Amino acid sequence: MKRTSSLMIFAVILLLLGLLGAVFWSPAPITQAQTTTANWIGQFYNNTTLSDPVVATGLYTNTLSQNWGLGRPNDDSRILTEVNPDNFSARFVATVPFSAGLYEFVLTSDDGARLLINGLPVIDYYGDGGLSTVSAIVSLGGPATLIVEYVEFTEQALIQVQWFPTTGTSLVPTSTPAPLAVGQVERVRGLAVRTGPFLGASMVAVARPEVAYPLLARNEREGLFTWYLIQFDEDTIGWSSGRYLAVEGDENVLPYYDSVFPSLPNTEYKGVVGMTRSVMNLRQFPSQRTPLLAQIPWGATVPIRSRTVQGGRDFWYQVEYNGQIGWILAAYVGISQGLIDAVPIY
């Protein structure tokens, strides 16, 4: 009996020690930083002074964190072959839906960079060579426009901007934020938001009247009407035609941005072949407003390289014909070889 009691007492002691250990050794809660993301538009210059002309533009979704090493810069979709590997500069712009509060901004660059918030300088390390990390605490009253100006001289190239909610005293005052320009749908009940500035690009959302959408960039490749890259919501950006978009603000300050379509096809051929069921116009891009490259006869076979979709159906196909690559309407093409689901959608 005494032995049993001793074992019970020992077991109770072990249980108490386990509970105490759980209390004293519980890990600290993890603080998640930079919960607010941003879509950045970058303009690149083949000089170190941000002087015209702009030789390339790039799109960076969710964050600006790039390590280009010794090579040319790239964006989310391609290498920017127009930009020198050394002695170039760039300006990146984003409108970020911050909540009111204090934030610590951390700017890392090689070679130099500066950060402006709502037009006011916050960090200025532009022109200084080598790897550097500089930070500043800023008080924000809500959404803000961020501009990062970057310069690369020689050797390694990288740029990264981060922000974290913090406490303390703001070191830099900021003015009332305002987007460079906004667009509002007019004369229609809904306006398509697409993956590119073309009537045949895939539709990702529908913009509605009485909503002011921040405008991020513009494009005129389709001709006739200017297309605008809009911030549809916190997670979605896309292109809408200026035909039904009333612009408030100076649209001339919006950067010119080229979508992914001029760089297609950018994946290996999937072995899918289509057969035309009509005489087809081969267009430069997925829109009947873009230049006519050739006519494809009825019954011709064409390799299919890319496609767009609308309403759950294939909309336009990017095909090869007589050494040319262009776009044709998918409704008049039958699949004669391969699986169309293997062809990438843009």
N, C-alpha and C positions, 0 to 999 in steps of 0.2 A: 504493500500500500504506500509506504514511504517512497519507494522507488518510482511508483506511478505519479505521485504528487510532484516529485522532483522533475520528472520529464515534462509534466504539464507546465510547471513554472518556467522551465527552460524554453519551451515552445512559445509561451507568452512573451518572454524577453526578446526572442528572435523576431516575433511579429512586430513588437514595438520598435525595434531597431530598424526593421524594414520600412515601417511607416515614417520614421524620422528620416531615414535615408531618402525616401521619396520626396519628403518636404525640403530637405537641405540640398539635394542634388538635382532637383527638377531644372531642366534647361530654361534659360531666359527666353521669352517670346521673341520671335523673329520680326523685325521691322522691315516692311516692304517699302522700297524706295522707288521713286519715279513711276507712280501709278498712272500718271497722265502722259499719253503718247502724243506724237506729232508727226505730220507728214511734211517733209521738207522738199522745197524746190531749189536746186542749185544751178547757178550760172557760172561758167568757166571762161577764163581769159588766158591767152598765151603770153602773159606778162605778169609782173609781180606787183602791179599798181592798180588792179581792178579797172583797167582802161579798156574801152571798147576797141574792137568788136567782141561780142559774146561768140565763142567758137563752139560751145556745146552746152546743153542743159541736162540735168539729171533729176530723177525722182527718188526720194528715200522715204520709205513708209515706216511709220512707228517711231523711228529713232534716227539720230545722226551719229553714227559710230563707224568710222571707216579707217582701215589700215591698208594703204595701197602699197606699202613697201617701196621698192625701187622702180615700180612700173607706172603705167598710166593710171589715172583714176577711173573708177567705174561707178555706175549707179546700181539700182536693184535689178536691172535687166540686161546691161551690156557694158563692155569696156568702151570708154569714151576716147576713141581713136583720134579724134580731132584735137585732143589736148596733149601738150608736151609732157613727157615724164618728169621734167624739171622746169623750174622757173615759170610757174603758172600761179594764178590766184583764182579764188572762187568766192561767190556770195550766196549764202543759203538763207532762205526765208521760210518761216512756219508761223501759223496762228495756232496757239495752244489754249485749250479750254481749262485754264487753271481755276481752282477754287480760291477764294480770298484767303490770304495768309502769308506767312514768311517762308521763303525758299532759299536754300543754298544752291547756287549754280557753280558747277565745276567744269572748266574748259581745259581740255588736254589737246596739245597740238605739237606737230613737228613739220614745218618750222614755226610760224607765228599765226596768231589769231586774235580777233576781238569779238566781243559779244555786246549787242545793243538790244535793249528791251523797250518797246514802244518808242523807238527813235533816240533813246538816251543811252550813252555809253555806260556799261557795267563793268566789263573787263577789257583791258587794252594791252595785249602783248603782241601786237602786230609788228612784224619786221625783225623780231628777235629770233635768231637761228637756234636750232636744236630742240630737243624734247622738253616740254614744260607743262606743268599743271597749275592753274590759277583758279581761285574760287572767290565768290562774293555772296553776301546775304542781301536779299531784296524783298521788299514788301509789295505784294500784288493784291489788287482789289478784285481780280477776276481774270477773264481771258486776256491774253497778251500776244503781241507780235514780236517774235524773236528773229534777229538777224545775226548770223555768224559770218564774219569776213575772214578769209583764210589765205595764207601765202605759203608756197613751197618753193624753196631755192634749189637745193640739191640733196641727193641721197634719200633717206627715209621720208615717207610722207604719211601722216595720219591726222585725223581730226575727230574729236568726240566732245559732245556736250551732254551733261547730265544735270538733273536737279532733284532736290530732296526737301520735303517738308522739314522745317527746323524751328528752333526757338531762339530768342535773343533779340538783338537790335538790328534793324535794317541799316545797311551801310550805304545804300544807293536808293534815292527816291525815283519813282517812275510815274509817268504821266498817264492820263486816261487812255486805255487801249482803243484802237479802231482798226479794222481790217483795211487793206489797201483799197479794196473795192468790194461791193456786194452785188449780187444779182437776184432779181425777183421775177418769177414766172408771170407772164402776162398773155392775155388773149386765148389761152388754152387752160383746161382744167388740170392738166398734168404734162410734164415735160420729161422725156426719157433722159436718164443718166447712163452713159455708156463707157465702155472700157477704152475707147479712143475717140478722136474728133471726127467721126464718120457715121453716116446714117446706118451703115451696116455693121458697126461694132456691136459687141454683145451688150445687152441691157442689164444693168445691175440694180437700178432703183428708179423711182419716179419722183421728180421734184414737184412740189405743189405751190400754188399761189399763196400770197400773204406770208411767205417765209423768206427772210433775207439770208441767202447763202453766201458765205465768204468765197471770193474768187481767188484762186491760187496762181493761175497761169492762163495763157491763151494760145491758140493755134489756128492757122488759116490754110492748112494744106488742102482741105476739101474745096476751097473756093466759095464764092458767093456770100457765105455767112461766116463770121468768126465763131469759133467754138471756145468755151471756157471750162477750165478744170475747176470744179466746185467742191467745197467741203460739205458733202450731203449730211453727214452726221459724224460723231466722234470717230467711228471706225471705217467710214466709207467715203472715198473720193471718186469722182468720175467726170466725164465730159458731157456738157449740154450745149445745144446749138444756141447761138446768140439771136436766132430768128425770133424766138419767143422768150427772150431773157432781157429784162430791162436792167441796165447796169448803172449803179450809183457809185460815184467816185471816178478817179482818173484811171481808166483801163490801160493807158499807155505805160503806167508804172508796173503793170503785171509782166512777169518774165515770159518769154516765148519758150514753150516746152514742147518737145517732140515726143509723141507717145511711142509705145513699143512697136507699132505696126511697120514703120520704115525699116526696122531691123529684122523682120521676119522673112523667111523661116530661120529660127535660131535653134532648132532641135533636129536630130537625125530623122531621116525619112522612115516612116512606119510601114511602107509597102502597100498603102491603100491606093487603089485606082478607081476613078470614076469614069462614066460614059455619059456624054452630053445627050440630052433628049430634045434639043432644040439648037438653033444657031445661037451662040453665046457671045456676048461682049466681054472681053478680058479687060478688066479695069486695074489701074495702078493700086488702088486701095478699095476696101469694101464699101463703095458708094458709087452710084451712077453719076455723081457730080465730079468724080475724079477722071483723069485722062484715060482715053481709050487706047489700049496697047495693041490689040489685035481682035479679029473675029475667029471664033472656033466653030468649025462646021458641026452639023448634026452627026452624032455617032462617033465622035472622036474620043479617044481614051486619054485621060489626063491624070498624072500622079497628084494626089491631094496632100498638101504639106501642113496646112493650118485651117482653122474654121472659127466662125463666130456663131452664137446661138441667140435665139429670141423666143420667148414663150415655150421653152422646153424643146424647140426644134432647131435643127441646123439652119443657119441663115445665109451665110456666104462661105465659100470654099476658096482657099488660096491654092492655086494649081500651077503646074508647069506645062507650057505649050510652045513648041518650036524654039526652045532655048530661052523663053521669057517666063517670068514669074508674075502672076497677077491674081485678081479675084473675080469669081463668077458667082451668080446666085445659086444657092444649093437646091432650090426647088426644082430645077431642071437638070439635075444630075443624078444618075443611078450609080450605086456602088457595084462594081464588077469584080473587085478583088480586095481582100483584106477586111478588117473590122474598123468601121468609122470611129468607134469609141476610142481607138488607139491614137487618133489624131488630136493634138492639143488644141484647146479652146482659148481664144484671146478676146 
